[in-house]
Amino acid sequence: MALRHEITLLPEIKTIEWEGQQVDTVVSQFTAYGDGRVLEVARDFLAQADDGSVWYFGEDVENYVDGVLDNTDGTWLAGKDGPPGMIAPADPHVGDVYRSENIPGFVFEEVTVRSITETVDGPQGPISGAMLVEELLMDGVVEDKIFAPGYGEFMAKVVSEDELVTVSIGVPLDAVGGPVPAEVDQLATAGADLFVAAGAADWAAVTALLDSLNTAWASYRETGVPPLTADGMDVALEVLAAAAGGEDAPATQQAANDLAYVVTDLRLRHEEPAAVDVDRMDIVARQIMVDAAADDEAFVLGDVRHLDALWARTFQNVDGSAASSIEGQLADLRVAAESGDYPAAIAGAEALRQALDGP
């Protein structure tokens, strides 16, 4: 399974009472995807102590299976369920042991510092001074994690499950500034046009647009794209070419959407994250059209949750009238998805796309 994680600081503060004090915590949104589908959405609550250590005050967790909310396992709140846990010491040393979650029988994570002098391959080159830790989870699973300066959690590896997640790009560290290059705009436009052409079974247009995508990517790749992001584009283009070569319209539309999402990572190097997330919402709205046409109830529900997660980190950057319009369309989409009204979901997705043109 291809895993993707997105971690974003949300525009809100959550106040939590602990030992008679009101503690203001920042809220970090963690979203996990498997093969492009939502697996988990979590809101983590974090605060920094006066000594510089960072403390974990809980999380709201939603776990999804095939797009449908399955459980909220892992949810906890300091003061209500138990104490906060230290998630990062101010001055770590090899051999230090601390617990980021410490409610035995409910949530528990014990961390041991193994090294503070690691050098890792970052998106822009080597990063020195990274910290390697071993994390023991409540179920006995052991994870190796690396925290890199400027990035925070940089890599997580579960050897027993052959699972590895590492940073492909992070902003603002990996932003390069300046306007979006013409090649990236070409990738975005050609991908969107190819989605439409595949839906109309216009295979001559699909072939021409695929050539345009390959040309634009070959040119932009030479400018120095972060390796993991470049690998993602290479794979997305290969999958798209295979689907188009077989003249499989649904598979080609799906592949065009998957590629479009990778292109947003390229845009993220040049644009503000909120603007990129608006682009991502448009892509997910297109995904709803594909899933609704296939009568895939579970994935339509998952797509709507994906939109909600993107909107939670974007809304504050959209002006009032446009935001109200988008929220109205999201509400209509939610109703259509929950009732299994696929024609309404397709119409709602198209209406949302039009509303997203406003910001």
For each residue, the residues with C-beta under 8 A, 3 or more apart:
1: 34 35
2: 34 35 36
3: 32 33 34 163 165
4: 32 33 36
5: 30 31 32 33 165
6: 29 30 31 33
7: 28 29 30 31 152 153
8: 28 29 31 273 313
9: 26 27 28 29
10: 26 27 28 29 43 312 313
11: 313 316
12: 27
13: 24 25 26 27
14: 24 25 27 45 57
15: 22 23 24 25
16: 22 23 25 45 57 58 77 78 79
17: 20 21 22 23 79
18: 21 23 57 78 79 83 84
19: 79
20: 17
21: 17 18
22: 15 16 17
23: 15 16 17 18 47 57 78
24: 13 14 15 47
25: 13 14 15 16 45 46 47 57
26: 9 10 13 45 46 47
27: 9 10 12 13 14 43 44 45
28: 7 8 9 10 43 44 46
29: 6 7 8 9 10 41 42 43 44 309 312 313
30: 5 6 7 40 41 42 43 44
31: 5 6 7 8 38 40 41 42 306 309
32: 3 4 5 38 39 40 41
33: 3 4 5 6 36 37 38 39
34: 1 2 3 37 39
35: 1 2
36: 2 4 33 258 261 287
37: 33 34 64 66 67 299 302
38: 31 32 33 41 64 67 302 305 306 309
39: 32 33 34 63 64
40: 30 31 32 61 62 63 64
41: 29 30 31 32 38 61 62 64 305 309
42: 29 30 31 59 60 61 62 74
43: 10 27 28 29 30 59 60
44: 27 28 29 30 56 58 59
45: 14 16 25 26 27 56 57 58 59 77 78
46: 25 26 28 54 55 56 57 87
47: 23 24 25 26 54 55 57 84
48: 52 53 54 55
49: 52 53 54 55 90
50:
51: 90
52: 48 49 90 91
53: 48 49 86 88 89 90
54: 46 47 48 49 86 87 88
55: 46 47 48 49 84 85 86 87
56: 44 45 46 59 78 84 85 86 87 100 101
57: 14 16 18 23 25 45 46 47 77 78 79 84
58: 16 44 45 75 76 77 78 80 81 84
59: 42 43 44 45 56 74 75 76
60: 42 43 72 75
61: 40 41 42 72 73 74 75
62: 40 41 42 69 72 305
63: 39 40 69 70 71 72 73 74
64: 37 38 39 40 41 67 68 69 70 302 305
65: 68 70
66: 37 298 299 302
67: 37 38 64 296 298 299 300 301 302 303 305
68: 64 65 298 301 302
69: 62 63 64 72 305
70: 63 64 65
71: 63
72: 60 61 62 63 69 75
73: 61 63
74: 42 59 61 63 107
75: 58 59 60 61 72
76: 58 59 80 81 82 101 103 106 107
77: 16 45 57 58 80 81
78: 16 18 23 45 56 57 58 81 82 83 84
79: 16 17 18 19 57
80: 58 76 77
81: 58 76 77 78 103 106 107
82: 76 78 102 103 106 107
83: 18 78 102 103
84: 18 47 55 56 57 58 78
85: 55 56 98 99 100 101 102 109
86: 53 54 55 56 89 98 99 100
87: 46 54 55 56 100
88: 53 54 92 147
89: 53 86 92 96 98 113
90: 49 51 52 53
91: 52
92: 88 89 96 113 116 131
93: 96 113 116
94: 113 114 115 116
95: 112 113
96: 89 92 93 112 113
97: 110 111 112 113
98: 85 86 89 110 111
99: 85 86 102 108 109 110 111
100: 56 85 86 87 109 111 135
101: 56 76 85 107 108 109 138
102: 82 83 85 99 107 108 109
103: 76 81 82 83 106 107 108
104: 108 138
105: 108
106: 76 81 82 103
107: 74 76 81 82 101 102 103 138
108: 99 101 102 103 104 105 137 138
109: 85 99 100 101 102 135 136 137 138
110: 97 98 99 135 136
111: 97 98 99 100 133 134 135 136 145
112: 95 96 97 133 134 135 136
113: 89 92 93 94 95 96 97 116 131 132 133
114: 94 132 133 134
115: 94 118 131 132
116: 92 93 94 113 129 131 132
117: 128 129
118: 115 128 129 130 131 132 146
119: 126 127 128 129 130
120: 126 127 130 146 148 154 155
121: 125 126 127 227
122: 125 126 127 148 151 154 167
123: 167 168 169 170 173 174 226 227 228 229
124: 173 174 226
125: 121 122
126: 119 120 121 122
127: 119 120 121 122 130 148 149 150 151 154
128: 117 118 119 149
129: 116 117 118 119 148 149
130: 118 119 120 127 146 147 148 149 154
131: 92 113 115 116 118 146 147
132: 113 114 115 116 118 144 145 146
133: 111 112 113 114 144 145 146 147
134: 111 112 114 142 143 144 145
135: 100 109 110 111 112 142 143 144 145
136: 109 110 111 112 140 141 142
137: 108 109 140 141 142 143
138: 101 104 107 108 109
139:
140: 136 137
141: 136 137 158 160 161
142: 134 135 136 137 158 159 160
143: 134 135 137 156 157 158
144: 132 133 134 135 155 156 157 159
145: 111 132 133 134 135 153 155 156 157
146: 118 120 130 131 132 133 153 154 155
147: 88 130 131 133 151 152 153 154
148: 120 122 127 129 130 151 152 154 155 167
149: 127 128 129 130
150: 127 170 173
151: 122 127 147 148 154 167 170 173
152: 7 147 148
153: 7 145 146 147 156
154: 120 122 127 130 146 147 148 151 166 167
155: 120 144 145 146 148 164 165 166 167
156: 143 144 145 153 163 164 165 166
157: 143 144 145 163 164 165
158: 141 142 143 161 162 163 164
159: 142 144 162
160: 141 142
161: 141 158
162: 158 159
163: 3 156 157 158
164: 155 156 157 158
165: 3 5 155 156 157
166: 154 155 156 228
167: 122 123 148 151 154 155 170 228
168: 123 226 227 228 229 232 265
169: 123 174 226 228 229 265 268 269
170: 123 150 151 167 173 174
171: 174 175 268 269 273
172: 175
173: 123 124 150 151 170
174: 123 124 169 170 171 226 269
175: 171 172 268 269 270
176: 269 270
177: 270
178: 181 270
179: 270
180: 184 185 267 270 271
181: 178 184 185 220 223 270
182: 185 186
183: 186 187 216 217 219 220
184: 180 181 187 188 216 220 263 266 267 270
185: 180 181 182 188 189
186: 182 183 189 190 212 213 216
187: 183 184 190 191 213 216 217 220 263 266
188: 184 185 191 192 260 263 267 279
189: 185 186 192 193
190: 186 187 193 194 209 212 213 216
191: 187 188 194 195 209 213 256 259 260 263
192: 188 189 195 196 256 260 286
193: 189 190 196 197 205 209
194: 190 191 197 198 205 206 209 210 213 240 244 252 256
195: 191 192 198 199 253 256 257 260 286
196: 192 193 199 200
197: 193 194 200 202 203 205 206 209
198: 194 195 201 202 206 244 249 252 253 256
199: 195 196 249 253
200: 196 197 205
201: 198 247 249
202: 197 198 205 206
203: 197 206 207 244 247
204: 207 208
205: 193 194 197 200 202 208 209
206: 194 197 198 202 203 209 210 244 252
207: 203 204 210 211 244
208: 204 205 211 212
209: 190 191 193 194 197 205 206 212 213
210: 194 206 207 213 214 240 241 244
211: 207 208 214 215
212: 186 190 208 209 215 216
213: 186 187 190 191 194 209 210 216 217 237 240 259
214: 210 211 217 218 237
215: 211 212 218 219
216: 183 184 186 187 190 212 213 219 220
217: 183 187 213 214 220 221 233 237
218: 214 215 221 222
219: 183 215 216 222 223
220: 181 183 184 187 216 217 223 225 266
221: 217 218 225 230 233
222: 218 219
223: 181 219 220
224:
225: 220 221 229 230 233 266
226: 123 124 168 169 174 229 230
227: 121 123 168 230 231
228: 123 166 167 168 169 231 232
229: 123 168 169 225 226 232 233 262 265 266
230: 221 225 226 227 233 234
231: 227 228 234 235
232: 168 228 229 235 236 262 265
233: 217 221 225 229 230 236 237 259 262 263 266
234: 230 231 237 238
235: 231 232 238 239
236: 232 233 239 240 255 258 259 262
237: 213 214 217 233 234 240 241 259
238: 234 235 241 242
239: 235 236 242 243 255 258 259
240: 194 210 213 236 237 243 244 252 255 256 258 259
241: 210 237 238 244 245
242: 238 239 245 246 255
243: 239 240 246 248 251 252 254 255
244: 194 198 203 206 207 210 240 241 247 252 255
245: 241 242
246: 242 243 251
247: 201 203 244 252
248: 243 251 252
249: 198 199 201 252 253
250: 253 254 290 293 294
251: 243 246 248 254 255
252: 194 198 206 240 243 244 247 248 249 255 256
253: 195 198 199 249 250 256 257 286 290
254: 243 250 251 257 258 290
255: 236 239 240 242 243 244 251 252 258 259
256: 191 192 194 195 198 240 252 253 259 260
257: 195 253 254 260 261 283 286 287 290
258: 36 236 239 240 254 255 261 262
259: 191 213 233 236 237 239 240 255 256 262 263
260: 188 191 192 195 256 257 263 264 283 286
261: 36 257 258 264 265 280 283
262: 229 232 233 236 258 259 265 266
263: 184 187 188 191 233 259 260 266 267
264: 260 261 267 268 276 279 280 283
265: 168 169 229 232 261 262 268 269
266: 184 187 220 225 229 233 262 263 269 270
267: 180 184 188 263 264 270 271 275 276 279
268: 169 171 175 264 265 271 273 276
269: 169 171 174 175 176 265 266
270: 175 176 177 178 179 180 181 184 266 267
271: 180 267 268 275 276
272: 275 276 317
273: 8 171 268 276 277 313
274: 277 278 313 314 316 317 318
275: 267 271 272 278 279 317 359
276: 264 267 268 271 272 273 279 280
277: 273 274 280 281 310 313 314
278: 274 275 281 282 314 318 356 359
279: 188 264 267 275 276 282 283
280: 261 264 276 277 283 284 310
281: 277 278 284 285 307 310 311 314 352 356
282: 278 279 285 286 353 356
283: 257 260 261 264 279 280 286 287
284: 280 281 287 288 303 306 307 310
285: 281 282 288 289 307 349 350 352 353 356
286: 192 195 253 257 260 282 283 289 290 349 353
287: 36 257 283 284 290 291 303 306
288: 284 285 291 292 300 303 304 333 337 345 346 348 349
289: 285 286 292 293 346 349 350
290: 250 253 254 257 286 287 293 294
291: 287 288 294 296 299 300 303
292: 288 289 295 296 300 342 343 345 346 349
293: 250 289 290 342 346
294: 250 290 291
295: 292 342
296: 67 291 292 299 300
297: 300 301 337 340
298: 66 67 68 301 302
299: 37 66 67 291 296 302 303
300: 67 288 291 292 296 297 303 304 337 342 345
301: 67 68 297 298 304 305 337 338
302: 37 38 64 66 67 68 298 299 305 306
303: 67 284 287 288 291 299 300 306 307 337
304: 288 300 301 307 308 330 333 334 337
305: 38 41 62 64 67 69 301 302 308 309
306: 31 38 284 287 302 303 309 310
307: 281 284 285 303 304 310 311 330 333 352
308: 304 305 311 312 330 334
309: 29 31 38 41 305 306 312 313
310: 277 280 281 284 306 307 313 314
311: 281 307 308 314 315 326 327 330
312: 10 29 308 309 315
313: 8 10 11 29 273 274 277 309 310
314: 274 277 278 281 310 311 317 318
315: 311 312 318 323 326 327
316: 11 274
317: 272 274 275 314 359
318: 274 278 314 315 322 323 326 358 359
319: 322 323 359
320: 323 324
321: 324 325 358
322: 318 319 325 326 355 358 359
323: 315 318 319 320 326 327
324: 320 321 327 328
325: 321 322 328 329 355 358
326: 311 315 318 322 323 329 330 352 355 356 358 359
327: 311 315 323 324 330 331
328: 324 325 331 332 355
329: 325 326 332 333 348 351 352 355
330: 304 307 308 311 326 327 333 334 352
331: 327 328 334 335
332: 328 329 335 336 344 348 351
333: 288 304 307 329 330 336 337 345 348 349 352
334: 304 308 330 331 337 338
335: 331 332 338 339 341 344
336: 332 333 339 341 342 344 345 347 348
337: 288 297 300 301 303 304 333 334 340 345
338: 301 334 335
339: 335 336 344
340: 297 337
341: 335 336 344 345
342: 292 293 295 300 336 345 346
343: 292 346 347
344: 332 335 336 339 341 347 348
345: 288 292 300 333 336 337 341 342 348 349
346: 288 289 292 293 342 343 349 350
347: 336 343 344 350 351
348: 288 329 332 333 336 344 345 351 352
349: 285 286 288 289 292 333 345 346 352 353
350: 285 289 346 347 353 354
351: 329 332 347 348 354 355
352: 281 285 307 326 329 330 333 348 349 355 356
353: 282 285 286 349 350 356 357
354: 350 351 357
355: 322 325 326 328 329 351 352 358
356: 278 281 282 285 326 352 353 359
357: 353 354
358: 318 321 322 325 326 355
359: 275 278 317 318 319 322 326 356
